[in-house]
């Protein structure tokens, strides 16, 4: 059981204060504010002024946690759950925004969304949005109790700024994170999985491409090979090298350019690739002959997420039936997704499907444990798993922030949002017990967002 369940916090219902009340110190996130309130522990209700509820994104009647501190002189209320996204996500992902808000509130937290530009650490506040009444509404919120990190930054400038901010929020402000890592570079992922005995047999041979001779030697050992950009995603920056009669067939995508070529020998393969993948970090990975269905290769994306107790679980397994014209099975490259059981119903009891759910779950949980040991606190991982002709599972790569898809389901978020709330409660207990994490709360003067 996660230690957060042992805090003195009590779950209570929030309602609007209907009459005058004595002002008291109320802590929300990293700010302490003096305002009228009425805490009735026997009834497990907390009444706050309507203006406060609106300012901080409370829903009337929602459940929160209340922790009487300093002998009841200060009420710690929340937790505030900051969900770090990008503006593009907010514009295009209303179903996901609504779902995450619903599940945070269901777990007893107060959700809000923010992006890179909204954080004002010096002021102890964040300008963000809350989902209420079927729309996003702007709010200014204190630094939160916990951050669920969903933001990705393909451009180097914002990525570096986000990395610096994430480090400051974690190390200096001592805010717990769900998903501290920004991503899993392929070479570091391979090294992490090779380090542990439980995951070492799961990864195909992989080398970092540093010299042409390395690729030529690799091709002498394997007749199917993938060359991948270390930080590539969505099936881009991937080239497949396949041995055919009379040489090698080269195909894939680098940036927006499609690559299709033939080479007579490994030396010519190196010559062709050198014109396409100059610069950056690339890895070379042993290819696995995947099972086929109607001429299309298929593999698995396994979602592994923590639940409210901090235990890794697998809420979703998706079969990716690859597009015949692409070298990967990625859905973004034309692959067709099926939930595992839907795939079984659609195409029948294929031999490769026997015991696959248990096998994929076991593999994904082992990968999650290994990657968390390498990359720091995580909450969710997307693991790409394929089967060879003998049914042996192989892990090709992992995704630090797996996509929920256009129609996310509650089971994809419920356990993880409960984990975020419990992580914050654990931090409350540590702070009140004198543990350095989280950092002592900011003073009243550092939060200028409340003018009540």
ABEGO torsion letter per residue (X at the ends): XBAAAABABBBBBBBBBABBBBBBBBBBEABBBBBBBBBBAAAGBBBBBAAAAAAAGBBBGBBBBBBBBGGGABBBBOBBBBBBBBAAAAAABAAAAAAAAAAAAAAGBBBBBBBAAABBAAAGBBBBBBBBGGBBBBBBBBBBABBBBABBBABAAAAAAAAAAAAAAAAAAGBBBBGABABBBAAAAAAAAAABAAAAAABBBBBBBABAAAAAAAAAABABBBBBBAABBGGBGBBBBBBBBGEBBBBEBBEABBBBBBBABAAAAAAAAAAAABEEBBBBBBBBBBBBBGGBBBBBBBBBBBBAAGBBBBABBBBBBBBAABABABAAAGBBBBBAAAAAAAAEBBAAABGAAAAAAAAAAAAAAAAAAAAEBBABBBBBBBBBAAGBBBBABBBABBBAEABBBAAAAAAAAAAAAAAAAAAAAAAAAGBAOBBBBBBAAABAABAX
